[in-house]
């Protein structure tokens, strides 16, 4: 599995006792027969992603930088 998913969601998946693959992007190409947890990029998927403290903090920082760039 990708280092990205381990870094951002590994500990959250472990704490929630769910497979890490549940955090995979629904459109991510995976090997044949491997089924991801979500079938679409929807509210429940975003809520799942935001359970990760690390991902949530990075997302907030990015949003702040993006906002500042738009204002400028």
JOMO-V66965 format. One line per field, one symbol per residue. phi: phi as a letter, one per 30 degrees, with the letter a starting at -180 (. if undefined). psi: psi as a letter, one per 20 degrees, with the letter a starting at -180 (. if undefined). burial: b if it has 16 or more other ideal C-beta (glycine too) atoms within 10 Angstrom, else e. A space follows every 50 residues. Layout:
phi->???
psi->???
burial->???
This chain:
phi->.ddeddddbeddddddhbdeddcddecddbdejdcddccbdbeddddded ddddddddddddeddddddddd
psi->qqhghgghighggghilqqhihiqphjpprqpipprhqirnaghgghggi hogghgghgggggggggghhg.
burial->eeeebeebbbebbeeeeeebbbbbeeeeeeeeeeebbbeeeeeebeebbe ebeebeeeeeeeeeeeeeeeee
